[in-house]
């Protein structure tokens, strides 16, 4: 086992974090060895992906960080569909490109979402009307509590909006890979803007190209402006809450969902908190998309926490809506 000290800010796209213990895991045997070491030393296990949805605190001595480098993508043709398998260390967008090259439908709307395959089920990644759970068959995990490898079915993952059993139990499961059920026949989902401008005869590549163009236009490159993408979830309200909010803010955009409405948090940040493009020290909201918080230089974990809590308070005081972080804080 190759144990090393590492600066965790180098493993977060926000470029914030202290020093911690790190093990690079290249196979399942090394994974078991690292977990056993952590348990013997009384350390909490935290799995690193590409760090595009994680921010690390300053004091990380109680953790053992595992960088999962399990690789491989395979497809298996079935009668009317295709089973695609991908290991946790693969880049998610490479899996999407693989599927498109194989002319397989189901994850094209999830193009250009940063991160690894192993991170995708944790957040139940989603975009433009689709979520990972819509195509996922199962997740291969190492159950740290029971000390066994197992396959968790879609239902056993307890998926919901940006949530899963993995997010609810961060120290129990280490994801090793996923299986997806993709379609060999066209099944475009074009209900969300700007994809609604496309025709139902659009190709997989045309859909991907528009998704990539949209994401690169709205979101800053984290290699230039460190960020973790959407910092907050969009908020789901009851129908009564949605009506009351619209009465207070007639121009608000509400998306109808089962039993209520989803309100864009970016709208609340811009129009209620008045914090679009606002910067305090080295932390600020992105001028084009205020849902994104940016580290403009040498921002600290405390500065990020303070800025986000100020934003949450302003939205709550002005609208009654409590924003919830989408990004994971490890501290």
VOBA-1610 file (N, C-alpha, C; in pm, whole numbers, padded with zeros to 5 digits, always signed):
BEGIN
Unk+00084-00120+00000Unk+00000+00000+00000Unk+00088+00126+00000Unk+00064+00212-00094Unk+00146+00332-00111Unk+00081+00451-00040Unk+00111+00465+00090Unk+00056+00574+00170Unk+00142+00698+00153Unk+00078+00811+00129Unk+00152+00936+00110Unk+00076+01054+00169Unk+00149+01160+00198Unk+00088+01286+00238Unk+00058+01367+00113Unk-00057+01434+00109Unk-00094+01511-00009Unk-00174+01633+00031Unk-00159+01738-00047Unk-00241+01858-00030Unk-00374+01836-00100Unk-00482+01834-00024Unk-00612+01799-00081Unk-00667+01909-00172Unk-00612+02029-00165Unk-00660+02133-00257Unk-00627+02095-00401Unk-00528+02006-00419Unk-00495+01959-00552Unk-00593+01853-00602Unk-00683+01809-00515Unk-00784+01710-00551Unk-00925+01769-00546Unk-00933+01901-00547Unk-01062+01971-00551Unk-01057+02077-00659Unk-01161+02083-00741Unk-01165+02185-00846Unk-01185+02325-00789Unk-01213+02336-00658Unk-01222+02467-00593Unk-01085+02512-00543Unk-00987+02421-00543Unk-00850+02450-00502Unk-00843+02506-00359Unk-00916+02438-00270Unk-00914+02472-00128Unk-00899+02341-00050Unk-00818+02341+00055Unk-00807+02223+00140Unk-00670+02207+00203Unk-00667+02138+00316Unk-00544+02113+00389Unk-00475+01986+00344Unk-00382+01938+00427Unk-00303+01818+00395Unk-00369+01695+00456Unk-00359+01582+00385Unk-00418+01458+00435Unk-00342+01335+00390Unk-00379+01218+00444Unk-00320+01089+00408Unk-00391+01034+00285Unk-00313+00990+00187Unk-00369+00947+00059Unk-00313+00813+00015Unk-00401+00728-00042Unk-00360+00601-00102Unk-00418+00594-00243Unk-00335+00564-00341Unk-00380+00542-00478Unk-00419+00395-00492Unk-00544+00367-00531Unk-00598+00231-00537Unk-00613+00189-00683Unk-00538+00086-00724Unk-00539+00043-00864Unk-00619-00084-00887Unk-00657-00156-00781Unk-00739-00277-00797Unk-00817-00302-00669Unk-00905-00401-00673Unk-00994-00426-00558Unk-00918-00480-00438Unk-00809-00552-00462Unk-00728-00603-00350Unk-00666-00488-00272Unk-00616-00388-00344Unk-00558-00271-00278Unk-00664-00191-00204Unk-00786-00193-00256Unk-00896-00124-00187Unk-00922-00186-00051Unk-00931-00318-00046Unk-00954-00388+00081Unk-00840-00361+00179Unk-00717-00364+00130Unk-00601-00340+00215Unk-00605-00199+00274Unk-00641-00099+00193Unk-00646+00039+00240Unk-00756+00059+00344Unk-00870-00004+00321Unk-00981+00008+00416Unk-00944-00056+00549Unk-00880-00172+00544Unk-00839-00239+00667Unk-00738-00154+00744Unk-00648-00089+00673Unk-00551+00000+00737Unk-00623+00116+00806Unk-00720+00176+00736Unk-00794+00288+00794Unk-00866+00246+00922Unk-00928+00129+00919Unk-01000+00081+01037Unk-00904+00056+01153Unk-00787+00000+01122Unk-00689-00028+01227Unk-00636+00100+01290Unk-00628+00207+01210Unk-00575+00334+01258Unk-00684+00429+01308Unk-00811+00387+01300Unk-00922+00472+01345Unk-00946+00590+01253Unk-00921+00573+01123Unk-00939+00682+01027Unk-01069+00664+00948Unk-01130+00774+00911Unk-01249+00772+00826Unk-01205+00763+00680Unk-01269+00677+00604Unk-01237+00660+00462Unk-01317+00760+00379Unk-01247+00832+00293Unk-01315+00918+00196Unk-01257+00893+00058Unk-01346+00863-00037Unk-01303+00831-00173Unk-01298+00958-00257Unk-01186+00975-00327Unk-01168+01090-00415Unk-01201+01051-00559Unk-01276+01140-00626Unk-01293+01126-00770Unk-01204+01229-00837Unk-01266+01317-00916Unk-01190+01427-00975Unk-01208+01555-00895Unk-01283+01547-00783Unk-01294+01660-00692Unk-01377+01776-00745Unk-01465+01748-00842Unk-01542+01857-00901Unk-01669+01889-00823Unk-01692+01814-00715Unk-01808+01845-00632Unk-01772+01839-00483Unk-01642+01859-00453Unk-01594+01847-00315Unk-01507+01966-00277Unk-01523+02008-00151Unk-01437+02111-00094Unk-01386+02058+00040Unk-01255+02071+00063Unk-01193+02015+00181Unk-01159+02123+00284Unk-01178+02088+00411Unk-01143+02178+00519Unk-00992+02180+00543Unk-00952+02247+00651Unk-00809+02263+00679Unk-00751+02147+00760Unk-00830+02089+00850Unk-00782+01983+00940Unk-00840+01850+00894Unk-00758+01767+00829Unk-00806+01643+00769Unk-00734+01520+00826Unk-00679+01534+00946Unk-00597+01427+01003Unk-00678+01301+01036Unk-00811+01312+01046Unk-00893+01197+01083Unk-00935+01114+00962Unk-00888+01150+00843Unk-00930+01081+00720Unk-00816+01002+00657Unk-00855+00896+00584Unk-00768+00833+00486Unk-00838+00851+00351Unk-00774+00921+00261Unk-00833+00949+00129Unk-00787+00843+00030Unk-00883+00789-00044Unk-00855+00686-00144Unk-00883+00742-00283Unk-00782+00737-00370Unk-00799+00777-00510Unk-00817+00650-00590Unk-00943+00626-00633Unk-00977+00503-00703Unk-00938+00515-00851Unk-00852+00423-00896Unk-00805+00428-01034Unk-00843+00303-01112Unk-00957+00243-01077Unk-01007+00127-01150Unk-01057+00173-01287Unk-01006+00113-01395Unk-01036+00158-01530Unk-01109+00050-01610Unk-01175+00095-01719Unk-01238+00000-01811Unk-01380+00038-01846Unk-01414+00030-01976Unk-01550+00052-02026Unk-01581-00061-02123Unk-01695-00126-02105Unk-01736-00236-02193Unk-01884-00225-02227Unk-01922-00277-02343Unk-02064-00282-02381Unk-02101-00424-02419Unk-02223-00462-02387Unk-02273-00597-02415Unk-02411-00584-02479Unk-02420-00621-02607Unk-02547-00609-02679Unk-02648-00712-02631Unk-02771-00663-02607Unk-02883-00750-02572Unk-02985-00743-02684Unk-03101-00799-02666Unk-03201-00806-02772Unk-03242-00668-02824Unk-03287-00581-02734Unk-03335-00449-02778Unk-03260-00336-02709Unk-03157-00370-02635Unk-03082-00268-02562Unk-02935-00308-02555Unk-02859-00232-02479Unk-02718-00263-02460Unk-02680-00235-02316Unk-02609-00328-02255Unk-02562-00310-02119Unk-02420-00254-02125Unk-02403-00135-02067Unk-02272-00071-02066Unk-02217-00075-01924Unk-02093-00124-01910Unk-02027-00130-01780Unk-01907-00037-01779Unk-01890+00037-01670Unk-01776+00128-01658Unk-01724+00125-01516Unk-01592+00122-01502Unk-01531+00119-01370Unk-01516+00260-01312Unk-01502+00265-01180Unk-01516+00390-01106Unk-01413+00496-01140Unk-01294+00454-01183Unk-01188+00551-01210Unk-01197+00618-01346Unk-01291+00575-01429Unk-01307+00636-01561Unk-01368+00776-01549Unk-01331+00863-01642Unk-01394+00994-01652Unk-01536+00977-01706Unk-01633+01042-01641Unk-01774+01024-01680Unk-01798+01063-01826Unk-01743+01176-01869Unk-01772+01221-02005Unk-01713+01129-02110Unk-01606+01058-02075Unk-01552+00958-02167Unk-01651+00844-02187Unk-01727+00811-02082Unk-01831+00708-02093Unk-01943+00756-02186Unk-01982+00883-02172Unk-02085+00939-02261Unk-02037+00935-02405Unk-01914+00974-02428Unk-01860+00973-02565Unk-01853+00830-02621Unk-01820+00734-02535Unk-01818+00593-02575Unk-01957+00549-02619Unk-02058+00586-02540Unk-02197+00548-02572Unk-02241+00608-02704Unk-02207+00734-02726Unk-02247+00801-02850Unk-02177+00737-02971Unk-02051+00704-02955Unk-01977+00638-03062Unk-02041+00503-03097Unk-02095+00434-02995Unk-02160+00305-03016Unk-02307+00321-03055Unk-02351+00447-03071Unk-02490+00479-03109Unk-02591+00427-03006Unk-02561+00453-02878Unk-02646+00409-02767Unk-02709+00530-02700Unk-02840+00523-02677Unk-02917+00635-02624Unk-02943+00621-02475Unk-02946+00736-02405Unk-02987+00736-02265Unk-02909+00830-02176Unk-02780+00857-02213Unk-02699+00944-02126Unk-02642+01064-02201Unk-02690+01087-02324Unk-02637+01199-02403Unk-02664+01335-02340Unk-02777+01348-02268Unk-02807+01476-02200Unk-02713+01502-02083Unk-02643+01398-02039Unk-02549+01410-01928Unk-02406+01436-01976Unk-02394+01479-02101Unk-02264+01512-02157Unk-02196+01624-02079Unk-02065+01613-02071Unk-01976+01718-02020Unk-01995+01748-01871Unk-02063+01659-01800Unk-02069+01673-01654Unk-01934+01626-01600Unk-01864+01710-01525Unk-01731+01672-01479Unk-01736+01564-01371Unk-01624+01495-01355Unk-01615+01395-01249Unk-01594+01255-01301Unk-01581+01162-01209Unk-01557+01022-01242Unk-01687+00943-01243Unk-01678+00822-01297Unk-01790+00729-01294Unk-01829+00698-01149Unk-01730+00683-01062Unk-01759+00650-00923Unk-01836+00758-00850Unk-01819+00883-00892Unk-01890+00993-00828Unk-02032+01009-00880Unk-02058+00960-01000Unk-02188+00983-01064Unk-02308+00932-00985Unk-02303+00810-00929Unk-02420+00764-00852Unk-02438+00837-00719Unk-02330+00888-00661Unk-02339+00955-00531Unk-02436+01072-00540Unk-02419+01154-00643Unk-02504+01271-00663Unk-02628+01240-00745Unk-02636+01116-00801Unk-02739+01088-00901Unk-02738+01203-01003Unk-02625+01218-01072Unk-02607+01331-01162Unk-02724+01344-01260Unk-02757+01468-01291Unk-02869+01492-01380Unk-02854+01623-01456Unk-02920+01630-01572Unk-02919+01752-01652Unk-03021+01740-01764Unk-03086+01850-01793Unk-03176+01862-01909Unk-03281+01750-01914Unk-03341+01724-01797Unk-03454+01632-01793Unk-03419+01486-01775Unk-03292+01453-01757Unk-03254+01314-01734Unk-03164+01304-01610Unk-03165+01187-01549Unk-03079+01159-01434Unk-03013+01023-01455Unk-02904+01000-01384Unk-02834+00873-01396Unk-02927+00756-01364Unk-03012+00772-01265Unk-03100+00664-01222Unk-03192+00613-01333Unk-03214+00696-01436Unk-03304+00658-01545Unk-03249+00542-01628Unk-03117+00525-01629Unk-03056+00418-01708Unk-02976+00319-01624Unk-02956+00349-01498Unk-02868+00265-01416Unk-02932+00132-01378Unk-02858+00024-01397Unk-02902-00109-01357Unk-02855-00139-01216Unk-02723-00122-01193Unk-02667-00158-01062Unk-02533-00088-01042Unk-02489-00089-00916Unk-02361-00032-00878Unk-02282-00139-00802Unk-02158-00164-00846Unk-02071-00256-00774Unk-01998-00177-00666Unk-02007-00225-00542Unk-01949-00153-00428Unk-01870-00248-00339Unk-01783-00188-00259Unk-01725-00258-00146Unk-01795-00204-00022Unk-01867-00292+00047Unk-01940-00255+00168Unk-01842-00262+00285Unk-01798-00145+00332Unk-01697-00139+00437Unk-01750-00197+00568Unk-01879-00181+00594Unk-01938-00232+00717Unk-01940-00385+00719Unk-01983-00445+00607Unk-01995-00591+00601Unk-01870-00658+00544Unk-01775-00575+00493Unk-01648-00624+00440Unk-01667-00722+00325Unk-01758-00687+00233Unk-01782-00770+00114Unk-01807-00679-00008Unk-01775-00734-00127Unk-01815-00670-00251Unk-01956-00715-00285Unk-02037-00623-00337Unk-02174-00658-00372Unk-02226-00569-00484Unk-02334-00614-00546Unk-02403-00536-00648Unk-02531-00479-00586Unk-02541-00346-00587Unk-02664-00282-00540Unk-02751-00248-00659Unk-02876-00292-00656Unk-02968-00262-00766Unk-03006-00113-00764Unk-03068-00069-00872Unk-03116+00069-00880Unk-03201+00103-00758Unk-03294+00015-00724Unk-03385+00040-00611Unk-03309+00048-00479Unk-03208-00035-00463Unk-03131-00037-00338Unk-03045+00088-00320Unk-03024+00162-00430Unk-02943+00284-00422Unk-03022+00403-00367Unk-03155+00390-00357Unk-03241+00494-00298Unk-03216+00631-00364Unk-03222+00632-00496Unk-03197+00755-00568Unk-03311+00855-00553Unk-03274+00981-00542Unk-03369+01093-00552Unk-03292+01211-00608Unk-03350+01328-00607Unk-03286+01445-00667Unk-03154+01474-00598Unk-03043+01457-00670Unk-02906+01481-00623Unk-02876+01408-00492Unk-02934+01288-00479Unk-02917+01214-00354Unk-02918+01065-00381Unk-02863+00989-00284Unk-02854+00844-00296Unk-02814+00785-00163Unk-02814+00653-00155Unk-02769+00583-00034Unk-02620+00612-00009Unk-02547+00642-00115Unk-02403+00668-00100Unk-02377+00804-00038Unk-02462+00899-00070Unk-02449+01031-00009Unk-02498+01029+00136Unk-02598+00946+00163Unk-02654+00936+00298Unk-02563+00856+00391Unk-02480+00768+00334Unk-02388+00685+00413Unk-02247+00698+00358Unk-02186+00814+00372Unk-02060+00843+00303Unk-01942+00755+00344Unk-01949+00692+00460Unk-01836+00613+00508Unk-01857+00463+00492Unk-01968+00423+00429Unk-01997+00279+00423Unk-01959+00214+00289Unk-01990+00279+00179Unk-01972+00216+00048Unk-01862+00283-00034Unk-01778+00200-00095Unk-01683+00249-00195Unk-01727+00195-00331Unk-01756+00285-00423Unk-01807+00245-00554Unk-01693+00200-00643Unk-01711+00082-00704Unk-01609+00025-00792Unk-01648+00034-00940Unk-01777+00036-00969Unk-01821+00045-01107Unk-01972+00048-01117Unk-02021+00074-01238Unk-02166+00081-01262Unk-02203+00004-01388Unk-02331-00035-01397Unk-02388-00093-01518Unk-02508-00009-01560Unk-02515+00021-01689Unk-02624+00102-01743Unk-02698+00023-01850Unk-02828+00051-01864Unk-02909-00007-01970Unk-02939+00103-02072Unk-02876+00095-02188Unk-02892+00197-02290Unk-02968+00142-02410Unk-03031+00231-02485Unk-03119+00191-02595Unk-03045+00195-02729Unk-03075+00096-02813Unk-03019+00096-02948Unk-03106+00177-03044Unk-03228+00210-03002Unk-03318+00291-03085Unk-03327+00432-03027Unk-03345+00533-03112Unk-03347+00673-03065Unk-03455+00699-02961Unk-03415+00761-02851Unk-03508+00801-02746Unk-03468+00938-02692Unk-03474+01042-02778Unk-03431+01175-02734Unk-03524+01235-02629Unk-03466+01300-02530Unk-03542+01375-02430Unk-03507+01522-02449Unk-03601+01597-02505Unk-03574+01734-02547Unk-03672+01833-02483Unk-03708+01807-02359Unk-03810+01888-02293Unk-03754+02016-02232Unk-03626+02017-02197Unk-03567+02133-02130Unk-03494+02223-02230Unk-03498+02353-02203Unk-03419+02446-02283Unk-03271+02420-02261Unk-03187+02437-02362Unk-03218+02474-02500Unk-03245+02356-02592Unk-03251+02233-02535Unk-03268+02115-02618Unk-03404+02111-02685Unk-03501+02188-02632Unk-03635+02189-02692Unk-03635+02253-02831Unk-03524+02317-02868Unk-03513+02375-03002Unk-03475+02271-03106Unk-03432+02153-03061Unk-03394+02046-03153Unk-03516+01966-03196Unk-03504+01896-03308Unk-03613+01810-03356Unk-03595+01669-03302Unk-03703+01591-03305Unk-03697+01453-03254Unk-03609+01365-03342Unk-03575+01415-03461Unk-03487+01339-03550Unk-03339+01374-03530Unk-03310+01457-03429Unk-03173+01496-03401Unk-03088+01375-03366Unk-02961+01381-03405Unk-02870+01271-03375Unk-02814+01284-03234Unk-02755+01176-03186Unk-02688+01179-03056Unk-02581+01287-03052Unk-02503+01297-03159Unk-02395+01394-03163Unk-02448+01537-03163Unk-02559+01562-03229Unk-02619+01695-03230Unk-02667+01735-03091Unk-02725+01640-03020Unk-02770+01667-02882Unk-02649+01695-02794Unk-02548+01611-02804Unk-02427+01630-02724Unk-02363+01766-02753Unk-02353+01800-02880Unk-02288+01926-02917Unk-02358+02046-02854Unk-02491+02044-02850Unk-02565+02155-02792Unk-02549+02158-02640Unk-02549+02041-02577Unk-02528+02035-02432Unk-02389+02090-02396Unk-02288+02047-02468Unk-02151+02092-02441Unk-02139+02242-02463Unk-02196+02291-02573Unk-02192+02435-02602Unk-02259+02515-02491Unk-02373+02467-02443Unk-02446+02537-02338Unk-02368+02539-02208Unk-02312+02424-02170Unk-02239+02415-02044Unk-02112+02500-02046Unk-02042+02500-02158Unk-01918+02577-02165Unk-01945+02727-02172Unk-02061+02765-02221Unk-02096+02907-02228Unk-02134+02961-02091Unk-02207+02881-02012Unk-02260+02929-01884Unk-02165+02910-01767Unk-02080+02808-01775Unk-01999+02772-01658Unk-01851+02802-01682Unk-01782+02854-01581Unk-01639+02883-01596Unk-01556+02756-01595Unk-01446+02757-01668Unk-01351+02647-01668Unk-01280+02645-01533Unk-01296+02534-01458Unk-01239+02530-01322Unk-01087+02525-01322Unk-01028+02498-01438Unk-00881+02504-01447Unk-00831+02648-01448Unk-00920+02741-01484Unk-00884+02883-01487Unk-00945+02955-01367Unk-01073+02930-01342Unk-01145+02989-01228Unk-01194+02874-01140Unk-01119+02835-01037Unk-01157+02720-00956Unk-01300+02728-00904Unk-01378+02622-00928Unk-01518+02617-00884Unk-01563+02472-00884Unk-01680+02447-00827Unk-01735+02312-00821Unk-01868+02302-00896Unk-01885+02387-00998Unk-02012+02385-01070Unk-02123+02439-00983Unk-02242+02385-00997Unk-02356+02432-00918Unk-02330+02409-00769Unk-02322+02516-00693Unk-02291+02506-00551Unk-02414+02469-00470Unk-02532+02509-00519Unk-02658+02481-00449Unk-02752+02399-00536Unk-02836+02320-00470Unk-02943+02249-00540Unk-03054+02347-00577Unk-03130+02313-00680Unk-03256+02383-00701Unk-03354+02332-00596Unk-03443+02420-00551Unk-03529+02389-00436Unk-03668+02346-00480Unk-03718+02238-00422Unk-03854+02191-00451Unk-03950+02244-00346Unk-04058+02308-00392Unk-04159+02367-00304Unk-04292+02296-00322Unk-04378+02305-00221Unk-04516+02259-00237Unk-04588+02354-00331Unk-04705+02313-00378Unk-04781+02401-00468Unk-04819+02531-00397Unk-04855+02521-00270Unk-04892+02640-00194Unk-04772+02734-00179Unk-04656+02676-00148Unk-04536+02758-00135Unk-04499+02824-00267Unk-04515+02748-00375Unk-04485+02803-00507Unk-04576+02918-00544Unk-04704+02903-00517Unk-04801+03010-00545Unk-04769+03134-00462Unk-04739+03114-00336Unk-04705+03228-00248Unk-04578+03300-00297Unk-04482+03221-00343Unk-04357+03281-00392Unk-04382+03360-00520Unk-04468+03306-00608Unk-04500+03376-00733Unk-04578+03503-00705Unk-04662+03502-00604Unk-04736+03624-00567Unk-04640+03733-00521Unk-04533+03691-00455Unk-04435+03787-00406Unk-04339+03831-00516Unk-04307+03737-00605Unk-04215+03765-00716Unk-04280+03720-00846Unk-04364+03803-00908Unk-04438+03764-01029Unk-04350+03718-01145Unk-04226+03762-01149Unk-04139+03727-01261Unk-04062+03597-01240Unk-04079+03533-01125Unk-04002+03412-01096Unk-04040+03299-01191Unk-03942+03217-01227Unk-03965+03101-01313Unk-03977+02977-01226Unk-04093+02912-01232Unk-04116+02789-01156Unk-04139+02673-01252Unk-04075+02559-01224Unk-04095+02438-01304Unk-04185+02342-01227Unk-04295+02303-01287Unk-04388+02213-01219Unk-04330+02073-01212Unk-04334+02015-01092Unk-04291+01877-01069Unk-04402+01808-00991Unk-04385+01678-00967Unk-04487+01602-00893Unk-04513+01666-00757Unk-04634+01711-00736Unk-04676+01764-00606Unk-04633+01904-00576Unk-04568+01972-00672Unk-04525+02108-00640Unk-04448+02174-00751Unk-04351+02257-00712Unk-04271+02332-00808Unk-04123+02325-00771Unk-04040+02335-00873Unk-03897+02348-00852Unk-03858+02491-00888Unk-03791+02560-00795Unk-03752+02699-00817Unk-03602+02704-00843Unk-03560+02771-00951Unk-03416+02781-00980Unk-03344+02864-00874Unk-03247+02804-00808Unk-03173+02874-00704Unk-03095+02992-00762Unk-03052+02981-00888Unk-02980+03092-00951Unk-03066+03218-00956Unk-03196+03201-00980Unk-03288+03316-00985Unk-03296+03382-00848Unk-03305+03300-00744Unk-03313+03354-00608Unk-03185+03428-00569Unk-03071+03372-00609Unk-02944+03436-00576Unk-02933+03572-00646Unk-02979+03576-00771Unk-02969+03702-00847Unk-03073+03805-00804Unk-03199+03764-00791Unk-03307+03860-00774Unk-03349+03883-00628Unk-03322+03787-00541Unk-03358+03803-00400Unk-03235+03844-00318Unk-03130+03765-00327Unk-03008+03797-00252Unk-02929+03912-00315Unk-02955+03938-00446Unk-02880+04043-00520Unk-02730+04016-00515Unk-02691+03889-00533Unk-02550+03852-00521Unk-02492+03795-00650Unk-02555+03818-00763Unk-02497+03777-00890Unk-02372+03861-00919Unk-02259+03795-00941Unk-02136+03865-00970Unk-02073+03935-00853Unk-02120+03906-00731Unk-02065+03969-00610Unk-01941+03892-00564Unk-01841+03965-00520Unk-01716+03904-00474Unk-01676+03965-00341Unk-01640+03877-00246Unk-01587+03920-00117Unk-01450+03856-00102Unk-01344+03937-00106Unk-01209+03882-00106Unk-01188+03799-00231Unk-01150+03672-00213Unk-01124+03585-00328Unk-01240+03489-00359Unk-01352+03503-00290Unk-01468+03417-00315Unk-01582+03502-00372Unk-01648+03450-00475Unk-01759+03524-00533Unk-01848+03437-00620Unk-01961+03491-00663Unk-02049+03422-00756Unk-02008+03458-00898Unk-02022+03362-00989Unk-01985+03382-01129Unk-02083+03480-01194Unk-02034+03581-01263Unk-02122+03685-01318Unk-02226+03636-01418Unk-02197+03525-01487Unk-02292+03473-01586Unk-02389+03374-01523Unk-02342+03296-01426Unk-02426+03194-01360Unk-02400+03200-01210Unk-02486+03271-01134Unk-02461+03292-00991Unk-02474+03167-00904Unk-02521+03058-00964Unk-02527+02932-00889Unk-02387+02875-00865Unk-02289+02929-00938Unk-02151+02884-00929Unk-02072+02980-00840Unk-02007+02925-00736Unk-01917+03003-00651Unk-01774+02977-00698Unk-01696+03086-00705Unk-01562+03080-00763Unk-01457+03122-00663Unk-01345+03051-00664Unk-01227+03091-00589Unk-01138+03171-00684Unk-01136+03303-00669Unk-01065+03390-00762Unk-00914+03398-00734Unk-00868+03335-00629Unk-00725+03342-00600Unk-00686+03248-00490Unk-00674+03299-00370Unk-00632+03219-00256Unk-00741+03212-00149Unk-00864+03193-00192Unk-00975+03181-00098Unk-00955+03065-00002Unk-01001+03083+00122Unk-00987+02978+00223Unk-01120+02907+00245Unk-01114+02795+00316Unk-01236+02721+00347Unk-01331+02807+00430Unk-01279+02879+00528Unk-01363+02965+00611Unk-01428+03075+00528Unk-01354+03135+00437Unk-01410+03240+00353Unk-01523+03187+00264Unk-01504+03065+00214Unk-01608+03003+00132Unk-01733+02975+00214Unk-01714+02919+00334Unk-01828+02891+00422Unk-01901+03020+00458Unk-01827+03122+00496Unk-01889+03249+00535Unk-01967+03311+00419Unk-01908+03311+00301Unk-01975+03368+00183Unk-02104+03293+00152Unk-02096+03159+00153Unk-02215+03080+00120Unk-02324+03097+00225Unk-02287+03110+00351Unk-02388+03128+00456Unk-02453+03266+00448Unk-02377+03368+00407Unk-02435+03500+00384Unk-02538+03494+00272Unk-02504+03425+00166Unk-02593+03410+00052Unk-02721+03335+00093Unk-02704+03226+00167Unk-02820+03147+00212Unk-02913+03233+00299Unk-02854+03311+00389Unk-02934+03395+00479Unk-03012+03502+00401Unk-02950+03562+00302Unk-03018+03666+00224Unk-03136+03608+00146Unk-03117+03492+00089Unk-03226+03427+00016Unk-03339+03389+00112Unk-03304+03334+00228Unk-03405+03293+00326Unk-03481+03414+00380Unk-03410+03521+00413Unk-03477+03640+00467Unk-03568+03705+00364Unk-03527+03700+00237Unk-03604+03769+00134Unk-03716+03689+00074Unk-03705+03556+00078Unk-03805+03473+00009Unk-03866+03364+00094Unk-03802+03330+00205Unk-03847+03218+00286Unk-03794+03084+00239Unk-03719+03083+00128Unk-03665+02959+00073Unk-03526+02933+00132Unk-03505+02812+00181Unk-03375+02774+00238Unk-03296+02696+00133Unk-03189+02755+00084Unk-03104+02688-00014Unk-03024+02576+00052Unk-03006+02468-00022Unk-02928+02354+00028Unk-02807+02335-00062Unk-02690+02318+00000Unk-02568+02296-00078Unk-02576+02168-00160Unk-02526+02173-00281Unk-02507+02052-00360Unk-02366+01999-00344Unk-02271+02089-00324Unk-02131+02052-00308Unk-02110+01983-00173Unk-02015+01890-00168Unk-01984+01818-00045Unk-01871+01887+00031Unk-01893+01915+00158Unk-01789+01968+00245Unk-01728+01852+00324Unk-01595+01835+00314Unk-01526+01732+00391Unk-01436+01804+00491Unk-01471+01793+00619Unk-01398+01869+00722Unk-01392+01789+00852
//
